[in-house]
């Protein structure tokens, strides 16, 4: 995913328009960071992100361990299969301005994340919805909580035992909504496929094996995987 600022404003197939301004940039590992595209204002932005990562990296490691043992695997298996210490974390700052006709618009259309998993911090303006039993359900805002979305790469690695979360963002008539997702992604050239430990004659592979950059290209260009 390219770093930098952007705006997404177009009509989705279901007829609603999407509107969001955003900033993407890597926040981990440190050797890939390009501070030239980081905001210069507020002046504490870099310091705040560095401090955030001090807590975020150990949290990511624990989540990898919990999700690995949840599959009956050794606790380091999913992290190693996702790139180990070469895995990257990409921050996206989403800005959803007030919309006079929220019934005709979305912030972000329904999608799943291509990450292994995503850690999301929203502000207190409602807007995140997840698909459950074919219905869109509002995600309750809990102060100081981090929302975890399972992404496409975990669904692939787990051979479907973990499901990538369908979600979308709505807009508010009177209030600005913001969110700060961090996408945990494999290195571009890492080959991702169902883990051999989770494939058998009774449970054959449900997904193709391919490099993450090839998966990303297909996803962004809406090419069947």
Helices and strands as residue ranges (DSSP letters): E 4-11, E 17-28, G 30-32, G 35-37, H 45-70, H 77-81, G 84-86, E 88-96, G 102-104, E 105-106, E 108-111, E 117-122, E 128-132, E 135-138, E 147-150, H 152-157, E 167-169, E 177-185, E 191-192, G 196-198, E 210-211, H 212-220
